């Protein structure tokens, strides 16, 4: 029985949806490394295009892993745990690198701070609610928030290289970053309200 259970767990861990999620995590050091080499170490601008290409591939897996998990009935607790972690690692790493790069600077740093603080808040709430066996479903607005975030980061990763093609690439990225920060605050409030509601019920119980 134990051997069969172990085999089943290993099989689910190595399913295509989870492999796509692993790929998204593996892409993080490559994207960050390209921007670091180009910006901090004065490397060639084409490294930014490499970072953008890999980032787009990683962002696409965010859709594909859930899609394949649903149509092939390969949804698992492990996948549900790992998928949002991979998203947060990708977004947080890119935002920090872009801040070090100077693409995100001045007032725009506050947009990045809002996004990072929201991710920490939601992670804490999810962990707390999981202990109560309460599931908070991801809303459509939260999915749009993630999409806007990823598009914004894609523009900002292109940065100076993108501006040489279309002069407003960085500005578009910063504008989308602020839009995603506003969506982040709204969806974060929804999660916080749900968490407080269950916290009050737990205390009353």
Secondary structure as UniProt FT lines:
FT   HELIX           2..13
FT   HELIX           16..35
FT   HELIX           36..40
FT   HELIX           46..71
FT   TURN            72..73
FT   HELIX           77..101
FT   TURN            106..107
FT   HELIX           108..131
FT   TURN            132..133
FT   HELIX           140..165
FT   TURN            167..168
FT   HELIX           169..204
//
